[in-house]
Amino acid sequence: MTNKQTILITGATGNIGGGAAVALARRGARVVLLGRRLESLEARADSIRVALSEEGIECQDTDIATLVVDFSDMESVRHAATEAMSRFSMINGLILSVGHLVQNGPNILPSGHELMFATSVMGPFLFTQLLLERMQRSDGLILQVIAPFYEEIDWQDLESIRNHRTTTAYNRAKTCERVIAAELARRYAGRISSVAFNPTYVIDKSDPELDKRWPSGFMGFFWRMMTVFFAKPPAVAGEPIADLMLSYRDRSAINGALFKLDKRIEKPDKAMNDKVLGKRLWDELDSLTGLTPE
Ligand SMILES: NC(=O)c1ccc[n+]([C@@H]2O[C@H](COP(=O)([O-])OP(=O)(O)OC[C@H]3O[C@@H](n4cnc5c(N)ncnc54)[C@H](OP(=O)(O)O)[C@@H]3O)[C@@H](O)[C@H]2O)c1
């Protein structure tokens, strides 16, 4: 038996999830790395073990676990939630840091859903719902990594399928993430806590695949320059995420809050404050993910 906090980290092979995983493991949490490919997850787990061992920090093999899931596929999400519940009797934290900007959309999945929306919004929503009961046992904290862009929801085209422009679709998915983080805080206050976390701009410049990240043309050039001059390393987001996960004895003190790295943002956020929007989006996602029949 372990009394370590168990924290599930989506996007654990990425910049922010990776930074959070190292920071949490270093502080003695049991981390569960979630992603699509077992080999990438195992490679990330090994790199964390090496980093800890270089720092003289002991960790058991079971302190860094992996769980395969494809968030664009709701069957995979259901399967992963069932597996998580059978393997972890306590789930103290869930970090939602999955997905990225996908070009040349709409990319329609066999399910009929749009790839970027399904991965960033539907899959994480469904996964969270399926774990809520388990997380309530331990005053669980859900941390949604956000980008601070706002795009009106188009209720006739929520997934940006009919009218798809990459940036608009991405920003709309990012807006949905913030809306749901706040709605979760309102609905489950006193049972679990939910926060939104703005990582600013974080890129792992040591990633050997870094060049494959960027689009071609001017946008690719723009992001390369942004990365050279402004990107911060994963630890810059990972450390404050670990603080939020592990430092609060009473997590309800931060329920519904928005953080920019280690700073709590008091200025009201348009997407998070809109209760009507929150309720409507929640209901839509309930039905899109099959949690309630349409
Ligand atoms: N980096 C930033 O500066 C920044 C700023 C604001 C907001 N954000 C947001 O924060 C989140 C993480 O950003 P990041 O920079 O860490 O991203 P990243 O390095 O591109 O990593 C993306 C992660 O998402 C996972 N992923 C992608 N599609 C998936 C799927 N269908 N199922 C399961 N996992 C999937 C990837 O895992 P595998 O490919 O290994 O499966 C990877 O771990 C994104 O939502 C991003 O929009 C990032």
PDBQT file of the ligand as one rigid body, heavy atoms in Angstrom, charges set to zero:
ROOT
HETATM    1  N1  LIG A 301       3.010  24.702 -24.889  1.00  0.00    +0.000 N 
HETATM    2  C1  LIG A 301       2.434  25.852 -24.649  1.00  0.00    +0.000 C 
HETATM    3  O1  LIG A 301       3.089  26.876 -24.554  1.00  0.00    +0.000 OA
HETATM    4  C2  LIG A 301       0.936  25.936 -24.430  1.00  0.00    +0.000 A 
HETATM    5  C3  LIG A 301       0.374  27.177 -24.109  1.00  0.00    +0.000 A 
HETATM    6  C4  LIG A 301      -0.999  27.249 -23.856  1.00  0.00    +0.000 A 
HETATM    7  C5  LIG A 301      -1.764  26.095 -23.928  1.00  0.00    +0.000 A 
HETATM    8  N2  LIG A 301      -1.194  24.902 -24.279  1.00  0.00    +0.000 N 
HETATM    9  C6  LIG A 301      -2.047  23.725 -24.345  1.00  0.00    +0.000 C 
HETATM   10  O2  LIG A 301      -1.557  22.771 -23.433  1.00  0.00    +0.000 OA
HETATM   11  C7  LIG A 301      -1.751  21.452 -23.951  1.00  0.00    +0.000 C 
HETATM   12  C8  LIG A 301      -0.406  20.738 -23.976  1.00  0.00    +0.000 C 
HETATM   13  O3  LIG A 301       0.521  21.527 -24.693  1.00  0.00    +0.000 OA
HETATM   14  P1  LIG A 301       1.975  20.947 -25.007  1.00  0.00    +0.000 P 
HETATM   15  O4  LIG A 301       2.777  22.042 -25.579  1.00  0.00    +0.000 OA
HETATM   16  O5  LIG A 301       2.462  20.189 -23.831  1.00  0.00    +0.000 OA
HETATM   17  O6  LIG A 301       1.604  19.940 -26.162  1.00  0.00    +0.000 OA
HETATM   18  P2  LIG A 301       2.523  18.904 -26.948  1.00  0.00    +0.000 P 
HETATM   19  O7  LIG A 301       3.936  18.990 -26.466  1.00  0.00    +0.000 OA
HETATM   20  O8  LIG A 301       2.234  19.077 -28.377  1.00  0.00    +0.000 OA
HETATM   21  O9  LIG A 301       1.947  17.525 -26.442  1.00  0.00    +0.000 OA
HETATM   22  C9  LIG A 301       0.667  17.151 -26.767  1.00  0.00    +0.000 C 
HETATM   23  C10 LIG A 301       0.340  15.968 -25.935  1.00  0.00    +0.000 C 
HETATM   24  O10 LIG A 301      -1.003  15.558 -26.268  1.00  0.00    +0.000 OA
HETATM   25  C11 LIG A 301      -0.977  14.162 -26.491  1.00  0.00    +0.000 C 
HETATM   26  N3  LIG A 301      -1.998  13.801 -27.445  1.00  0.00    +0.000 N 
HETATM   27  C12 LIG A 301      -2.248  14.335 -28.667  1.00  0.00    +0.000 A 
HETATM   28  N4  LIG A 301      -3.299  13.749 -29.236  1.00  0.00    +0.000 NA
HETATM   29  C13 LIG A 301      -3.722  12.796 -28.355  1.00  0.00    +0.000 A 
HETATM   30  C14 LIG A 301      -4.767  11.849 -28.367  1.00  0.00    +0.000 A 
HETATM   31  N5  LIG A 301      -5.611  11.742 -29.401  1.00  0.00    +0.000 N 
HETATM   32  N6  LIG A 301      -4.914  11.044 -27.294  1.00  0.00    +0.000 NA
HETATM   33  C15 LIG A 301      -4.059  11.099 -26.252  1.00  0.00    +0.000 A 
HETATM   34  N7  LIG A 301      -3.059  11.999 -26.167  1.00  0.00    +0.000 NA
HETATM   35  C16 LIG A 301      -2.877  12.829 -27.220  1.00  0.00    +0.000 A 
HETATM   36  C17 LIG A 301       0.396  13.849 -27.026  1.00  0.00    +0.000 C 
HETATM   37  O11 LIG A 301       0.657  12.495 -26.704  1.00  0.00    +0.000 OA
HETATM   38  P3  LIG A 301       1.141  11.404 -27.756  1.00  0.00    +0.000 P 
HETATM   39  O12 LIG A 301       1.297  12.093 -29.087  1.00  0.00    +0.000 OA
HETATM   40  O13 LIG A 301       2.422  10.872 -27.196  1.00  0.00    +0.000 OA
HETATM   41  O14 LIG A 301       0.050  10.381 -27.709  1.00  0.00    +0.000 OA
HETATM   42  C18 LIG A 301       1.262  14.788 -26.205  1.00  0.00    +0.000 C 
HETATM   43  O15 LIG A 301       1.605  14.217 -24.969  1.00  0.00    +0.000 OA
HETATM   44  C19 LIG A 301      -2.368  21.610 -25.330  1.00  0.00    +0.000 C 
HETATM   45  O16 LIG A 301      -3.746  21.482 -25.201  1.00  0.00    +0.000 OA
HETATM   46  C20 LIG A 301      -2.017  23.045 -25.699  1.00  0.00    +0.000 C 
HETATM   47  O17 LIG A 301      -2.983  23.574 -26.564  1.00  0.00    +0.000 OA
HETATM   48  C21 LIG A 301       0.147  24.795 -24.531  1.00  0.00    +0.000 A 
ENDROOT
TORSDOF 0
